[in-house]
Each structure stands twice: as structure tokens, then as C-alpha cells.
Amino acid sequence: MRILAGLLVLAAAGVGAWQLSPSRGDGKTITVGTTDGVTSLDPAGAYDADSWALFSNVFQSLLTFAPGGTAPVPDAAKNCAFPHGDLTTYRCELRDGLTFPSGRTMDAEDVKYSFDRILRIKAPVGPASLLGTLGSVDADGMTVTFHLTSPDATFPFKVATGAGSIVDHTAYPAAKLRTGSRVDGTGPYTLTSYTKDRDAVLTPNKHYRGAVGGGTAKPVDVRYYATPKALDTAWKDKQVEVATDQLPPGVLAGLNPSDPGQRVYEADGSETRNLYFDTRSGKPLHDPRVRRAMAWLIDREQLAATVYDGTVDPLYSLIPAGLTGHTASFFDDYPEPDPKKARQLLTQAGVSLPVRFTYGYAEGRGAGEQEAAEIKKELEASGLFQVTLKGYEWTAFQKQWATGRLDAYAVGWVADFPDPDTFGAALVGTGSAMNTGYSSKTVDRLIKDSRRFAERTDAAQDFRSVQQTVAQDVPVLPLWQAKEYVVTTEDVGGGQYLSDGTGVFRLWSLTTL
């Protein structure tokens, strides 16, 4: 990814649309298959890439990301800026003529309401933690002003995420999540129908005005599959024309761009997978020496090669390769598996052996079950740990870790936005989204300091220091960094724009050829 810059002002010149939509208007519906699982249709109730993938199509945020871009550009906004240059006040002027399905025209009050209710509701798996620097929001006609509690150069990036989805303030309750299968947004698509864990039927929103140009996007039927194997079966049976996120590792490893009848797109991704630990007092993994012992035992190379068939890269850093501040802090501290050093740490900790704990994972999500079995095997081979595996349906799994019911749990993390901050506060800051109970004054200070730099390369040393501290405290253990794969039939184009690590899922980029 390119280095980020130019955060102080998003000029009105950025309002112009980029042309990605297909040029033909034959109205043919394109079927997309995925193993994504939508947590909630209410933006206040979901902080996960799968839900945000849908949100980026049916809602608008003030800002968004152009394909391959690393700085946000205006979408529902006409322009946005830090007006005083101190990074504590952020102001946006809305576009004219944005209308909700009810016919109401969007104004700044809808934006204020959308952010206020996220902070008020504080859903257990919602995005309130992402907005930790937001103090208050003012609305005045078509102008919205955000007042931040401390300088935050990354705030425009956060506004461009699913957490910034703007809802109709007359259609969503102020103090609780909205239920049901309707969505009232102003995105490039209208959600015609939705059945949880089955499908989302999307039709182009003829009233849409924003960053996405063209007006000739295809209708899309997104079909959700419980397992990668089920998605692979649907692909082979020609039930879907696009398969993404994610086919089985063995299938991905065997993809060949030269095979007739299909188009294969592979790119470096920013998705990471980490093993998180409940660090609270009284828990079996509370002592950092116990967690360091685990770091001496897990073999990422073996995991990537056997479970994932080489379709992921071993990760030794909280921040993935390609982002400012990436280091190999875990490789520096734990270069190769060493059971003797693990035993020494456990002896120092004075814990009973083997250390017993529960490891949770999401069933049907990629190779999560096989991964859990491999990690259990590696830990137990030393005789130092005894691991009980528990699998859960995705939504139930989220609630398990959000309520502190798991000792360890492996979760994939897709960058909220293309900046290292998304791998900082959200994962290891006090009150993080991953609910590990970890709190470090040093880490919190470094994260806060890093947000003072509008030139994001200047924050690199802060993030390196964060990772050095995390490698010693080990509230989280990085496992791997994923590549992105999209497979389409030969007569569907635009797959290369579908996903690019910015958190935007561009269904409108798909075209029939």
C-alpha cells in the first residue's frame, strides 16, 4: 500500500465520481457466493468485515475509498476538513439531494444521530470502541462538526468505515438496535430482500448520488454459504458466478489463471489472523509468562503449509506487511519453537502443568476447525498444555468472546482502513474490540501519540514500539496474513476491484462481458 498523506483537507475536487460501473445496462443479475456472515443489519450493532461488506453497498458514509486508494474521498459529503489544523475538530458539508427510501432528504442531523446512537447503544459487538476519540457531534443544516477528545489524524479514515454508515433518524431507534430485515440507507444499492445466512438481493439505487459514478451497476444476489466446502460446491455446480471469501485452502492453492472458463484474481491482502487471550486475573492465561510460553511453541510455518496449503503467509507482527510500522517483533523474540524455553517460563510462573484452557473458534469459517486442531497439537506435543476446543456458530462465537467466556480464541481481522492504527487500538488498546482485558499505559500512550501525525509515516516509530511491547506482553499472538482471492466466470468482469484491503466491497464494479 502507498504511504498515507494529505489528511488535513479533503478538497471539494475529490467529489467527482470514479467510473467503475459496467457500461452495459442489460439488467442481468450477477450471483456472488461468500462464506461471510452478517452479524446485524444495523450499523450500531456490527463491527466486522462481513457486515461492513454489505453496509458499503446499502449505506453511505461521509467518506469512502477509491479503488486502490489509501486516503478517504468524499461520498455523502461534499467536502471534509480539519478546519483549525489541530486535529481535534473535523467538519463536513453534505451533498445536496441525498434521499432515503422514505423520500426524506438527508441532513446533518441524520449524521449526528447515526454517530450518537452508536456511542449510546454500545452494542457488545458494535463499533463504539472504534470511535474512542469522538467527544460530541454538532449538526447545523447540511454541516456536521465532530469534536474530538484528543488529536486524531485517523478520524477521517474511521468516518469512511462501516461505523460511519448514515441511517435515517426517523427509522432507527435512538437507544436500541433495530431488528428485522430492512435497511434504510442511501448507498449505491437498495436491499430488496434479505434472509439471514442465505442471501441478500440488491438492486441499483436509482436515487444514489455519491462517489460511485456510472449509474449502470448490475443487480446482485449475494448468497451466503455456511462453509468453504459448500461455497466450492456451489461454484462447481455453477450456482454462483463470483466466489470470494473464501474457498477451501486446497482449492485456492490449485487455482490457475490460465484455466478456461474462469478469471482468477490474487492480490496481497491486509487480513490477518491472531490468537487472542483473556488476560484477566483468575484466568488460566493471565500470567504473561504463560502466554510467552505459548509463543515459544506455536509453529506458524507449519500452520501455513499444512492447514492453508501455502495460501497464507506466516505473520510475526501485529501490523501486517505493507503498512507503515510493520516489524517482525515476534520473530525477533521467538524465532523458532523451543519447548525448553517454554517450560522455563512456566516454571518461573509457578503454574501447575499441564496448563488447561479452553480455545474457541467459529465453525464453518474458513479452516478454523483444522487450524484449532493444529494449534492444539503443537501446544500439547510439549506436554505443557491441555487444550479443550469449542466451536460456535459465528454470531454465538462473537458473543462468547465479547462476554469473556473463552480463554483463547482465533479471529481474523480485516483492516478497517489502510492505516496501522486499525491494528493498534482496536486490538491491543484498553477496552479493545477483542475484549482480552489487556491494558497497558505504554501501549495506550504510544497509540495516542501516533494519532498526532497527519503525515502518517512519522508515526512509524510509535507503532514499532507498540509491537515490541505487545511481543513481550503477548495479549495476542499473530498467526498469518492472508492473500485475497476472487474467482469469476469468464463472462463476469470487474472482480479485481471487488475488494482491496480498504474495507469496501464494490459489488457495483462487477460487469457482464
C-alpha positions in Angstrom: 0.0 0.0 0.0 1.1 3.5 -0.7 2.1 5.7 2.2 -0.7 7.9 3.5 -0.6 11.6 3.4 -2.7 14.7 2.9 -5.2 14.2 5.8 -5.8 17.7 6.8 -8.1 18.6 3.9 -10.3 16.6 1.6 -10.9 19.1 -1.1 -14.1 19.5 -3.0 -12.2 18.4 -6.0 -12.5 14.9 -4.6 -16.3 15.0 -5.0 -16.0 13.8 -8.6 -17.0 10.2 -9.2 -14.8 7.4 -10.5 -16.2 5.2 -13.3 -16.2 1.5 -12.4 -19.7 0.5 -13.2 -20.4 -1.6 -16.2 -21.2 0.1 -19.4 -24.0 -2.3 -20.5 -27.4 -2.0 -19.0 -28.9 -5.4 -19.7 -30.2 -5.7 -16.1 -28.8 -9.3 -15.7 -28.4 -10.3 -12.0 -24.9 -11.4 -11.0 -24.7 -14.0 -8.3 -21.9 -13.7 -5.7 -21.1 -16.5 -3.3 -19.3 -16.0 0.0 -18.9 -17.5 3.4 -19.3 -14.1 5.0 -21.7 -14.0 8.0 -23.7 -10.7 8.6 -23.9 -10.0 12.3 -26.5 -7.3 12.1 -28.2 -5.0 9.5 -27.9 -2.1 12.0 -24.6 -0.3 11.7 -24.7 0.3 15.5 -24.6 -3.5 16.1 -21.8 -4.8 13.9 -18.0 -4.3 14.0 -16.9 -7.0 11.5 -15.7 -7.1 7.9 -18.6 -9.3 6.7 -21.3 -6.9 7.9 -19.4 -3.9 6.7 -19.1 -5.5 3.2 -22.9 -5.3 2.9 -23.0 -1.9 4.6 -20.7 -0.4 1.9 -23.3 -1.2 -0.7 -26.5 -0.2 1.0 -25.4 2.7 3.2 -23.3 5.8 2.6 -20.7 7.2 4.9 -19.4 10.8 4.6 -16.2 9.5 3.1 -15.2 6.3 1.2 -12.1 4.9 -0.5 -11.4 4.8 -4.2 -10.2 1.5 -5.6 -6.5 1.1 -4.6 -6.7 4.4 -2.7 -5.2 4.9 0.7 -6.8 8.3 1.6 -10.5 8.7 2.0 -12.5 10.7 -0.6 -16.0 12.4 -0.2 -19.1 10.3 -0.7 -22.1 11.6 1.2 -20.1 14.6 2.0 -19.3 17.4 -0.5 -16.1 18.2 1.4 -14.5 17.5 4.8 -11.6 19.1 6.6 -9.8 19.7 9.9 -10.6 23.5 9.8 -8.2 24.6 12.5 -5.2 22.3 11.8 -5.2 21.0 15.4 -6.8 17.6 14.6 -9.4 18.0 17.3 -12.3 19.4 15.2 -13.4 17.8 12.0 -16.1 19.3 9.8 -18.0 18.0 6.7 -20.6 19.6 4.4 -23.1 17.2 3.0 -24.0 16.8 -0.7 -27.4 18.1 -1.7 -30.2 15.8 -2.7 -29.4 12.6 -0.9 -32.7 10.8 -0.2 -33.6 7.9 2.0 -36.1 5.2 0.8 -38.8 7.1 2.6 -38.2 10.1 0.4 -36.7 12.2 3.2 -33.7 14.3 2.3 -30.6 13.6 4.4 -29.2 16.4 6.5 -26.6 16.8 9.2 -29.0 15.7 11.9 -29.0 12.2 10.4 -25.2 12.1 10.5 -25.2 13.3 14.1 -27.9 10.8 15.1 -26.0 7.9 13.4 -22.8 8.5 15.4 -24.6 9.4 18.7 -26.6 6.2 18.7 -23.5 4.0 18.2 -22.0 5.6 21.3 -25.2 5.4 23.2 -26.1 1.8 22.5 -22.6 0.5 22.9 -23.5 -2.9 21.5 -21.2 -5.7 22.7 -20.1 -6.4 19.1 -20.7 -2.9 17.8 -18.2 -0.3 16.6 -18.3 2.1 19.6 -14.7 1.2 20.5 -13.5 2.5 17.1 -14.9 5.9 17.9 -12.9 6.3 21.2 -11.7 9.8 20.4 -15.1 11.2 19.5 -16.4 13.5 22.1 -19.5 15.1 20.6 -21.2 15.9 17.3 -22.9 19.1 16.2 -25.4 19.4 13.3 -26.3 22.7 11.6 -28.3 22.3 8.4 -26.1 20.5 6.0 -22.9 20.9 8.1 -21.8 18.4 10.7 -18.9 19.0 13.1 -17.1 16.4 15.1 -15.4 17.4 18.3 -12.6 15.0 19.3 -11.2 14.5 22.8 -7.6 14.3 21.6 -5.9 14.9 18.2 -6.7 12.1 15.8 -5.4 12.3 12.3 -7.0 8.9 11.6 -10.6 10.1 12.3 -11.4 10.6 8.6 -10.5 7.0 8.0 -12.9 5.9 10.7 -15.6 8.1 9.2 -15.1 6.2 5.9 -15.8 2.8 7.5 -19.0 0.9 8.2 -19.1 2.7 11.6 -19.8 5.9 9.6 -22.9 4.4 7.9 -25.6 7.1 7.9 -29.1 6.0 8.9 -32.5 7.7 8.6 -33.0 9.2 12.1 -36.8 8.7 11.7 -36.4 4.9 11.0 -33.9 3.7 13.6 -34.4 3.8 17.4 -32.1 6.0 19.4 -31.2 3.7 22.3 -31.5 0.2 20.9 -30.7 -1.8 17.8 -33.2 -2.1 15.0 -34.3 -5.6 14.2 -35.8 -7.1 11.1 -34.6 -7.4 7.5 -35.0 -3.9 6.2 -32.3 -1.3 5.6 -32.9 2.4 5.2 -29.8 3.8 3.6 -28.7 5.9 0.6 -26.0 3.6 -0.8 -25.5 2.6 -4.4 -27.8 -0.4 -3.8 -31.2 -1.0 -2.2 -31.6 -4.2 -0.2 -34.7 -5.7 -1.9 -34.8 -8.8 0.4 -32.6 -10.4 3.0 -32.7 -13.8 4.6 -30.0 -14.3 7.3 -27.3 -16.8 6.4 -29.0 -17.4 3.0 -29.0 -14.4 0.7 -29.2 -10.6 0.2 -30.9 -9.4 -3.0 -29.6 -6.0 -4.1 -30.9 -3.7 -6.8 -29.2 -0.5 -8.0 -30.4 2.6 -6.2 -31.6 5.0 -8.9 -31.6 7.9 -6.4 -28.0 7.3 -5.3 -25.6 10.3 -5.5 -22.1 10.0 -4.4 -18.5 8.9 -5.2 -19.5 5.9 -7.4 -20.4 7.0 -10.9 -21.9 5.5 -13.9 -25.4 4.6 -12.8 -25.4 1.3 -14.6 -24.4 -1.2 -11.8 -25.9 -4.7 -12.1 -28.5 -6.2 -9.8 -26.6 -8.6 -7.5 -27.7 -11.6 -5.5 -25.3 -12.3 -2.7 -25.5 -15.9 -1.4 -24.1 -16.9 1.9 -22.7 -20.4 2.5 -22.0 -22.0 5.8 -18.6 -23.5 4.9 -15.9 -23.1 2.3 -16.8 -26.5 1.0 -20.4 -25.5 0.4 -19.2 -22.5 -1.5 -16.9 -24.6 -3.6 -19.8 -27.0 -4.4 -21.9 -24.0 -5.4 -19.1 -22.7 -7.6 -18.5 -26.0 -9.3 -22.3 -26.5 -9.8 -22.4 -23.1 -11.5 -24.9 -21.8 -8.9 -22.7 -18.6 -8.5 -20.7 -16.5 -11.0 -18.4 -15.0 -8.4 -16.8 -16.8 -5.5 -14.9 -14.9 -2.8 -14.0 -15.0 0.9 -13.5 -17.9 0.9 -13.0 -21.1 -1.0 -11.1 -24.0 0.8 -7.3 -23.6 1.0 -6.7 -26.6 -1.2 -8.9 -25.2 -3.9 -7.2 -21.8 -3.7 -3.8 -23.4 -3.9 -4.9 -25.2 -7.1 -6.3 -22.1 -8.9 -4.8 -21.4 -12.3 -5.4 -18.1 -14.1 -4.9 -19.9 -17.4 -7.8 -22.3 -16.8 -10.6 -21.8 -19.3 -14.0 -20.6 -18.2 -12.8 -18.6 -15.2 -11.0 -15.5 -14.2 -8.7 -15.6 -11.1 -7.6 -12.6 -9.2 -5.0 -12.9 -6.5 -3.5 -10.0 -4.5 -1.7 -9.3 -1.3 -4.2 -8.6 1.4 -4.3 -6.8 4.8 -6.4 -9.5 6.5 -4.6 -11.1 9.5 -5.5 -13.8 11.9 -4.5 -13.7 15.5 -4.8 -15.8 18.6 -6.3 -13.7 21.4 -6.0 -14.4 25.2 -8.2 -13.5 28.1 -5.6 -11.8 30.3 -7.9 -11.0 33.3 -6.9 -12.0 36.8 -8.0 -15.5 37.7 -8.0 -16.8 34.1 -5.6 -19.6 33.2 -3.7 -17.4 30.7 -3.5 -14.3 33.0 0.3 -14.5 33.6 2.2 -13.1 30.6 4.9 -15.8 31.2 2.3 -18.4 30.3 1.4 -16.6 27.1 5.1 -16.2 26.2 5.5 -19.9 26.7 2.8 -20.4 24.1 4.6 -18.1 21.7 7.6 -20.4 22.0 5.6 -23.4 20.9 3.3 -22.3 18.0 4.8 -23.0 14.6 3.4 -20.6 12.1 5.3 -22.1 9.2 3.8 -25.5 9.8 0.3 -23.9 10.2 0.5 -22.0 6.9 1.9 -25.0 5.0 -0.4 -27.8 6.3 -3.7 -26.2 7.1 -3.7 -23.5 4.5 -1.7 -25.1 1.7 0.6 -22.1 1.4 -2.3 -19.7 0.6 -1.4 -17.5 3.7 2.0 -16.1 4.9 3.2 -16.6 8.5 2.9 -13.4 10.4 5.2 -12.3 13.2 3.9 -8.8 13.6 0.7 -7.1 14.9 0.8 -4.9 11.8 0.8 -6.7 8.5 3.4 -6.3 5.8 2.7 -3.4 3.5 1.6 -1.0 6.2 3.7 1.7 8.0 5.3 0.4 11.1 5.4 -3.3 10.2 8.1 -5.2 12.1 8.9 -8.8 12.9 8.8 -8.3 16.7 7.5 -11.8 17.4 10.2 -13.4 15.2 12.8 -11.3 17.0 11.6 -12.5 20.4 10.5 -16.1 19.5 12.5 -17.0 16.3 11.6 -20.8 16.4 9.7 -23.2 18.5 11.6 -24.1 21.7 9.8 -26.3 24.3 12.7 -25.9 26.8 12.3 -22.1 26.9 8.5 -22.6 27.2 9.0 -24.9 30.2 11.4 -22.5 31.9 8.8 -19.7 31.7 6.0 -21.9 33.1 8.3 -23.0 36.0 9.0 -19.3 36.8 5.3 -18.6 36.7 4.7 -21.4 39.3 1.7 -22.8 37.4 0.5 -26.4 37.5 1.3 -28.5 34.4 -0.2 -29.0 32.0 -1.9 -25.6 31.8 -5.5 -26.3 30.9 -7.6 -23.8 28.9 -10.5 -23.5 26.5 -9.9 -22.5 22.9 -12.9 -21.2 20.9 -13.3 -20.9 17.2 -16.0 -20.2 14.7 -17.4 -23.2 12.9 -17.6 -23.1 9.1 -15.4 -20.0 8.9 -12.5 -20.9 6.6 -10.2 -23.6 8.0 -10.9 -22.5 11.6 -11.6 -26.0 12.9 -8.5 -27.5 11.2 -6.4 -24.6 12.5 -7.6 -25.1 16.0 -6.7 -28.8 15.8 -3.2 -28.0 14.6 -2.6 -25.4 17.3 -3.9 -27.8 20.0 -1.5 -30.5 18.6 1.5 -28.1 18.7 0.8 -27.0 22.2 0.1 -30.4 23.6 3.1 -32.1 22.0 5.2 -30.3 24.6 3.2 -31.8 27.5 2.9 -28.3 28.9 -0.7 -27.5 27.8 -4.0 -29.3 27.7 -6.4 -27.6 25.3 -10.2 -28.0 25.1 -11.6 -27.0 21.7 -15.1 -25.5 21.4 -16.7 -24.5 18.1 -19.5 -22.0 17.8 -21.7 -20.5 15.1 -20.3 -17.1 14.1 -22.7 -14.8 15.9 -22.6 -17.0 19.0 -18.8 -17.1 18.8 -18.7 -13.3 18.8 -20.8 -13.1 21.9 -18.7 -15.7 23.6 -15.5 -13.6 23.4 -17.3 -10.3 23.9 -18.6 -11.6 27.2 -15.3 -13.1 28.4 -16.3 -16.7 28.2 -13.3 -18.0 26.3 -9.7 -18.3 27.5 -8.3 -18.1 23.9 -9.9 -17.6 20.6 -8.6 -17.2 17.0 -10.2 -14.4 14.9 -9.4 -13.0 11.5 -9.0 -9.2 11.4 -9.6 -7.2 8.2 -8.2 -3.7 8.2 -11.0 -1.1 9.0 -9.0 1.3 6.9 -5.5 1.4 5.3 -3.6 2.7 8.3 -1.6 0.9 11.1 -3.9 2.5 13.7 -6.6 -0.1 12.8 -4.3 -2.8 14.1 -3.5 -0.8 17.3 -6.2 0.5 19.5 -8.8 -1.9 18.1 -6.7 -5.0 19.0 -4.5 -4.0 22.0 -5.7 -0.7 23.3 -7.5 -0.5 26.6 -11.1 -1.6 26.0 -10.3 -3.1 22.6 -12.8 -4.6 20.4 -11.3 -8.1 21.0 -12.1 -7.9 24.8 -8.9 -9.5 26.0 -8.9 -7.4 29.2 -5.4 -6.3 28.3 -4.4 -2.8 29.3 -1.0 -1.1 29.0 -0.3 2.5 29.8 2.7 2.3 27.5 0.7 1.0 24.5 -2.2 3.4 25.1 0.3 6.4 25.2 2.0 5.3 22.0 -1.3 4.8 20.2 -2.5 8.2 21.3 0.8 9.9 20.3 0.7 8.2 16.9 -2.6 9.9 16.0 -1.0 13.4 16.3 0.8 12.9 13.0 -1.0 14.0 9.9 1.9 12.7 7.9 1.4 9.0 8.8 5.0 7.9 8.1 6.0 10.0 11.1 4.0 7.6 13.3 6.1 4.6 12.3 8.3 4.5 15.4 5.4 4.7 17.7 3.9 1.6 16.1 7.2 -0.2 16.2 7.4 0.4 19.9 3.8 -0.8 20.3 4.7 -4.1 18.7 7.8 -4.5 20.8 5.7 -4.1 24.0 3.0 -6.5 22.7 5.6 -9.1 21.8 6.6 -9.2 25.5 3.1 -9.0 27.0 1.5 -11.3 24.4 -2.2 -10.4 24.8 -2.4 -11.5 21.2 -0.3 -13.9 19.1 -0.2 -13.1 15.3 -0.6 -16.3 13.2 -0.8 -15.4 9.5 -1.5 -12.8 6.8 -3.9 -13.7 4.0 -3.9 -13.1 0.3 -7.1 -12.0 -1.4 -8.7 -14.3 -4.0 -11.7 -13.6 -6.2 -12.8 -16.1 -8.9 -15.4 -15.2 -11.5 -16.8 -16.9 -14.6 -15.3 -15.9 -17.9 -18.2 -13.6 -18.7 -18.1 -11.6 -15.5 -15.5 -8.8 -15.2 -14.5 -6.3 -12.5 -13.5 -8.9 -10.0 -10.1 -7.2 -9.4 -11.9 -4.2 -7.9 -14.2 -6.1 -5.6 -12.0 -6.0 -2.6 -8.6 -4.3 -2.0 -8.0 -4.1 1.7 -9.8 -0.8 2.2 -12.9 -2.4 3.7 -15.1 -1.5 0.8 -16.9 -4.4 -1.1 -17.5 -3.0 -4.5 -20.4 -5.0 -5.9 -21.1 -2.2 -8.4 -17.7 -2.9 -10.0 -19.0 -6.3 -11.4 -20.0 -6.3 -15.0 -21.1 -8.8 -17.6 -19.0 -9.1 -20.7 
